[in-house]
Amino acid sequence: MASDEINQANLVNKAMSAFRWVAALRFVGQLISWLSTIFVIRFLAPEDYGIIGLAEVMRTFLVFFSTMGLGQGLMKVSELTPSLIQKTLGLMVLINGLLFLVQFFSAPYIAHFYDAPELELVLQVLAFTYLFIPWTSIPSSLIARELDHKKTSQITFFSNVLASALSLTLAYLGYGYWALIAAIIFTMTFNCIWFNRILDYPRIPSFRFHGTSEVFKFGALIAISDIFYVAYNKIDIALAGKYFDLAQIGFYAVAIQLATMLMSKSIPLFNIVAFPAFARMNAISGNSNDYLVTTLRFASTVVFPIFLGVAMVGEDLILLVLGSNWVQISGLFAILVVSVPFRILAYIITPAVLAAGGARLDMINSFITVVFLTVALVVLLPFGLSGIAFAWGLTSLCLFGVTLVRGGHFLNLPLMTVFSALTPALLGSLVMCLAIYTVDLRFPTESAIAVLYKLPLGAFVYALFSWCFFRDRSKELIRVLFRLLGRQ
């Protein structure tokens, strides 16, 4: 028992160390990427983002087939041999070769369906990115298995910075949506080259697949879940592409990109650390619930005030940062961003479920969410883009509810434990929003510069409320922050 506790403590420390590397380098890299994105949006037209949004629907859908969950299967398998790595690589080569052919030759038909001729060449060029995936996914999964993220974080940092510089330069020179496509291709190429430089592993694929059943069965369930994941994240744009013009699709695509920017970049980074950490913790002690609840407490303390606060100042922020040409997306942005915290919390629970062997349960959760979104879109589509945004927001709540109830039952995690972990941050955030709204009514201003006092005001109110009414939680947050920084 004592040995298990020591191993678990060592694992938590290793996960914390991994998270520090991931968080530090990714934060700086993403900060540069976000600043670049803001300037790129200023240089591009809504129609450019409409084309990229439609192209990403198919690419994102097929990308989740590209690994079939095999990388996560390698993380979870008990005995990892060179032969198994080669066979898994062989499976990925076959899968991605097929995906390349599917996207390349279906591009003309998709472009015709959306009545967007320029979409054909975009899809065909992006199809070549599948050829890099096998030799990127395998080494990154092997590194994640050992919770050794230092070099991985360095690679991702430089790829983000260089890709951001490339897209910004091309956008400034007037290349339109090709600026974003060039950045995608550069990132895939750069990551593939450098992952293979830092890790020595069997790089020659084997096409004799005997003995891969454990990896494939686990990966197949994750892959199906990922397909549903793409469906409830991209079906809104896929549907909008048929009923709205490219400019309107572009406005919606930018609104959802801004609303989910922090989530889309941070959650994959969290999962890189979380899934192998949860898997190892389950192997040592048979339970990772304490670690999960602590993670939820910490995450809720951050995500609720950030996203609800941004929703309160969305119009001012968009006007200040993007300019008057994009201010019309502020309503869509507010609808979308208030639901993002619940989606993030659902994504935090999911790795714990998967690590405990709940791939099938996660697949069913994703299917339920897709059905809910489909019904919501059909009902709310007559209300235009706002209706689609509401459907997306309601789906975030559905995803959180389904994941919490079903996942909590699977993990033997009482709902009240989770609610007690989340309630202080949610209450503090609501009080913060009320304070901002009250001050806005008392001292109305037409200047977008007002966001500069609303944000620190909200932060002060949130911190004061948390310290006065949930002091133990605040002290715990401070301890977690010190631990993340490597201090005791």
Secondary structure, 3 states (H helix, E strand, C coil): CHHHHHHHHHHHHHHHHHHHHHHHHHHHHHHHHHHHHHHHHHHCCHHHHHHHHHHHHHHHHHHHHHHCCHHHHHHHCCCCCHHHHHHHHHHHHHHHHHHHHHHHHHHHHHHHHCCCCCHHHHHHHHHHHHHHCHHHHHHHHHHHHCCCCHHHHHHHHHHHHHHHHHHHHHHHCCCCCHHHHHHHHHHHHHHHHHHHHHCCCCCCCCCCCCCCHHHHHHHHHHHHHHHHHHHHHHHHHHHHHHHCCHHHHHHHHHHHHHHHHHHHHHHHHHHHHHHHHHHHHHHHHCCCHHHHHHHHHHHHHHHHHHHHHHHHCHHHHHHHHCCHHHHHHHHHHHHHHCCHHHHHHHHHHHHHHHHCCCHHHHHHHHHHHHHHHHHHHHHHHHHHHHHHHHHHHHHHHHHHHHHHHHHHHHHCCCHHHHHHHHHHHHHHHHHHHHHHHHHHHHCCCCCHHHHHHHHHHHHHHHHHHHHHHCHHHHHHHHHHHHHHCCCC
